[in-house]
Amino acid sequence: MNRFEQVKEMYARLGTDAEKALATLKNIPISMHCWQGDDVIGFDNAESLSGGIQTTGNYPGKARDFEELTADMEFAFRFIAGKKRINLHASYAVTDGKAERDRLEPKHFEKWLEFAKKNNVGIDMNPTFFSHPLAENGTLSAADENVRAFWVRHAKAVRKISAYIGERQGSPCLCNVWIPDGMKDVPADRIAPRARLKKSLDEIYAVKYDKKYIVDSVESKVFGIGLESYTVGSFEFYMNYAAKNGICCLLDNGHYHPTEMVSDKISSMLLFNDKLALHVTRPVRWDSDHVVLFEDELKEIAKEIVFAGAEDRVLIGLDYFDASINRIAAWVVGMNNMRKALLYALLLPAEKMKKLQAEGNGTELMVLGEECKTMPFGDVWDEFLRREGVEKDWLPEVKRYEKDVLSKRN
């Protein structure tokens, strides 16, 4: 009997079907964010970031165009197990500098569709409301009507593109709206900007698309650099707007106060929404977007999804960017850790644990939970990698790619 067969028997005694866990895990899509590969710069001539976004570090090898970015993503895919999607910002449109953001069209994402088809991945989209001259004093909540109208047109354009992508790829494209609007100091008027944001969203979502092709979502944030005192798009604003208008909420676990846990929000959101979207990151004291590690909150997020039986209702994407380390390694570690957390949750004896809680048997529940922590989970993960044809010892290959390819970029 090989090692995995032995481990499978151990999990069976615990009350878990390891084969079923592996079969489920394989088909949960995770959306890989393109912006890790170039430090969120994009292709539309932005020279620096704005909107409360920062990347730190100057590690060599940043992608500079579509060809380099997609080559890096394709290389990373070799070491990432399971079903994948890619998450794009509108600023990654391939336009040759000929289209402003409010004039983007589906044709500007044809190369991305070709890339996705070649690699058997789906595409998700985000309008880009930052790193632009017209984003300095608000976007969808801007007091300047011309500025506000520009960003409404941008969002409408990206929703049209998203629906087109969804129809072409045969699965819904998540189109997520996040804006950096807010104030550095205490505002005199909190309600007027939020009223303008509501007006903008009403205009954007007045255009209807088939839900077979697009899932609309809105994403909140608690604060950002230069926006420490007030953000227009707060969680309460978007949660209420989404509930009233049938829009999906997207929760980024870096966008809350340090003592707030997104894992605790998932069950409540699922009770009142058909779908829930996530941007998974690793906040260190604030929304600092560190590479996702296999830590307690990540495992708890995955457990909430799995224990609710919501693997097909929660749309999982990653959102972090680290310019201080090899960017491809950052993709591989984060993507595999998200899936690893899902496997950890799938291997827990969920029904037994729920029954113990319902019976008020806290002692046995605690003992069982602690026993699970020392189960040979790593052997099941290794078996998953083997079945997926993914090399466990991938870092030497990434280092060779860095030497042969990345180091030659100026």
N, C-alpha and C positions, 0 to 999 in steps of 0.2 A: 504494500500500500504506500503510495507516494505521500508527500507531506500535505498537499492540499486535501487529499481524501481523508487523512487523519483529522485535519482541522475541520473539515465539513462535518464529520461525526461529532466533534466537540460542540460545534454550534447547534447541531441537531438536538443534542442533549439539553442545550440551553433553551430550545424551542424555536430555533431560527433555521430557515432553509437557505443555505448559502448559494445554491444554484439559482434559486428564484431571485435572490438579491443581485447576483451578477447579471441575470437576464434583464432585470429592471434597470439596473445602472447603465447598461450599454446604450439605452434608448432615451435617456434624459438629456435633452440638448442644453449646452452651456454656450453662451455667446461671448466670444473673445473680442475685446475692445481693440480696434486698430490703433488707437492713439498712444498705446504704450511704446509702439515702435519708432515714433518720431517726436516724443515729448509734447504731444497735443498741438503741434504747429499746423498741420494740415497743408493743403496744396494751393490755397488762395492768397498767397503772398503775405500772410501774417508773419511779422518778424519777431514778435514777442507775445506773451500771453497777457490777457487782461480778464477782468470779471471775477477777481478773487481766486484765480487759478495760478499755481506756481509749480514748476518742476525744479528740483535741485540736483546738481551734479553735472558733469560734462564728460561722461564716459564716451569713449570713441565709438563710432559706427552708427550713429543715428541715420535712419532712412531719410532720404531727401526728395523722393518722388514716388510715383505710383509703382514703378518697376522695382525699386529697391524695397519699398514697404511690403509689397506682395511677395517678393522673393523671401524676405525675412519671415513673413507669416507662414508661407508654405513650408519653410524649413522647420519652424516651430511645430507645425502640425504633426511632423514625424514622431514627435515625442509626447504628444498629448492624446490620451486614450479617450474613447467614447464619442458620442454624437456631438458635433460642433456647429455653431453658427458664428458669424462675424458681426460685430457691432460697429457701425460707421457714423461719423459726424458729417454733416452736410459740407463742411469745409474740406472734405476729402473728395469732392467732386472732381472729375477729370475734365477740365474745361479749357486747358491751354490759355488760361487768363482771360477768356472772352465772355464770361458770364458773372454778373454780380449775384449776390446771394438771393435776392428777391426775384431773380430771373432764371433760377436753376430749373432744369428739365430732366425727364427720365433719361434722355440720351447721354447726359453727363455721368451716368452710373452704369452704362453698358459694359464698360471694362470690368467693373466690379461684379456684374452679373456673370460675365464670362469666367472670371476667376472663381466665383462661388460654384458655378456648375462644374468646372474642372475638378474642384476639390470636394465636391459633394457636401457643401455647407450652405445653410440659409443665411439671410442678411436681415439685420435690424438697423433702424435709422434714428438719428437725432438731428433736429435743426440746430444750428450753431449760433448761439446768441452772444458770443464773446469774441475777443480778439478781432475787433472791427471798429473803425472810426465812429460808427453810429451807435456803438454800445457803451459809450463813455458815461452817458447820463440816463440810463435806463433803456429798456427795449420794449417789451409788450406793455410795460407800465409807464412808459415815458410821457412826460407832460407835453413835449413837443409832438404835435399831431402828425407831422411829416415823418418823424422818426418812428413813432408807434406804427403808423401805416406801413412803413418799410418792413418792419419785423413781422407784422401780420401777413404781408405778402410772402415773406420768406417761409413762415410756418406753413402757409397754404401750399406753397410750391413743394415743400418737403413731404407734406402729407400726400400730395398727388404722386410724387416719386415713390413713396412707400407703398401705396396701393398698387402701383404699376409693378414694383418689385415683387410684392406678395402674389400677384396674379401670375407673373412669369415663373416664380420659383415653386408655386403650388403649395405654399404655406404662409400664414399671416406674417407680415412684417411689423414688428413692434416699432411704433413711431413715438418717441419720447420727448416731451417738452420740458426743458429745464432752463430757467433764466437766472442771471446773476444780479438782478435788480435789487437794490437796497441802499442803506446809508451807513456811513462810518460812525456818525454820532446820533444821539437820540432825536427821532423825527418830531416835527411839530404836528404832522398830519399823517397818520398811518392808513386811514381809510381811503383817501383819494387815490393813491397809487394802486391799492388793491381793487378799487372800483374800475380803474382803467385796465388792469390785468384781466378782470372778469369780462369786461367789454371786448377785449382783444380775443380772449378764448372763445367767447360766444361767436365772434365773427369767423374765427378759424374753424370751429367745429360745426358751423352752419352748413358747410359743404359735406355731404354724406357719401361715404364709400362702403362697399360691401365688406362686412366684418370677416368674410372668408379671406380677405386679402390684407387687412390692416387691423392692428390693435393699437388704439390711441392710449397714451399714458401721460401723466403729469408727475413731476418730481420736485419734491420740496427740499429746502436746505435751511439749516438753523442760522448760519452766518458764514462769512468768507473774509478773506483779507481785504481790508478797505470797506467791508460791509458788516462790521462787528456788532452794530447796535440793532439793525433791522433788515430783514429780508422780506420782500413783498410776497414771494411765493412760499409761505410758511406751510407746515404740515397741516394745520387746521384749515387753512384756506383751500389747499388742494384736496384734502380728504372730503370736505363738504362739496366742493365743486364736482369732484368725480362722482360722489354718491348721487348728486342731483341730476347729473347729465350723462350717466352711463359710461363714464371714462374710467380707464384703469389707473390705479395709483401705482407709482413706482417708488419703492423705498430703497434709498442708498444708506447703508449702515454707517456711513461716515457723516451723515447729514443731521445728526441729532446731538443732544447734550451728552456728555461723556457717560452719564449714569443711565441713559436710555438704551435699551437693548431692542434691536429690530426683531430678534427672535421672539420676544414677548408680544410683538405687534401682529405677527403673521396670522395667528389663529383668529384674532378679532377681525382682521381685514377679510379673511376667507369666508367668514360667516355672512358678510354683507356684499361680497363681490364675486362675480364669476371667475375673474382672473386677478392675479397680483403679479407685479413685476418687481424684480430686485436688481440693484447694482451692488455687487459685493466687493468690498474693499477691506482694508485694515487701517482704521483710524488710530493714530498715536496722539492722544490728547485732543485732537481736532481732526477735521477732514483732510488729513495729510496724505491719503491715498497711497499707503504702503502696499507692497506685494502681499497677497493673501497667503497666510500661513495656516497650518493645521492646528488651530487654537480653539479654545473652549467655545467662544461665541460662534465661530464658523460651524462647529459641530452641532451647536444648539439650533442654529438656523436650519441646517440640514435636517435635524431631528424633527423640528416643527413641520417642515414640508412633508416628510415621509410619514410621520405619525398621523397627520391629517389626511393621508392618502391623496395629496394634492400635487403629485409629481407632474401631472398634465395641466395643472391650473396655475402654477407658479412659473413665471418666465425668468430664468436665471441668466444674468449677464454680469461680467466683471467690469470694474472701473477703478484702475489705479495707474500710476505712471511714476517710474523711478528712473532718473537719468544718471544715477550714481553707480549702477551695476549693468552687467550685460543685459540688454533689453529682451533678447530672445529667452534667456534663462528666466527672466521675470515672468514672461508669458507662460512658460512651461510649468514653473513652480506653482503659480497661482491657479491655472486651469486644472492641473492635476490635483491640487489640494481641495478645490471645490468639489471635484468628483470623489475624491477620497473621503471627504466629510459625508457625502451622500451615501457612500458604501458603508461607512461606519454606522450611520443611522439605519440603513436597511438591514444590517446584521444584528440590531438590537431586538430583543423579544418584545415587540411593541404591545401585542395583545396581553401578554402576561403582565407587563408593567402597568398597563392601563387598568387591568382587573385588580391588581394589588392596591392601586390608588383608590379605585371605587370602593373597595372593601375597607378602606382606612388602615391598611396594613403597611404603615410607613416604614417599619423596621425591615421587613423583608424586601420592600421596594428599594430601600437604601442599600442593603447588602447585595441585591441582584445588580443594581446599577454599578456598584464598585467592582463586582466580579467581572462585569462586561469590559471594564477598562483594561484588564490584563489579559483578555482573550487574544489569541494570535491573529489579530486583524490583518497584520502586514502580509501574512501568507496568502490571504484571500485577495488582497490588492495585487500582489505579485502574480497570482493566477489570472487576474483580470488583464494585467499588462501583457502576459504571455498570449492570452487568447486574442487580444487586440493587435498583436504583432508589434508592440511598442517596447523598445529597448529601455531597460531600467537604468542602465549606466550610460546616460545620454550626455553628461557634461563634457567628456572628452571631444565628442562630435561638435558640440557648440563652441568649444575653445578652438577647434580647428577651423570652423567657419569664421570665427572672429579673426583668426590669423590670416586666413586666405581671402576673406571678403570684407569684413567690417573695418579692419585696420587700414584698408586702402581708400576709405572714404575720407575726404578732407573736411 
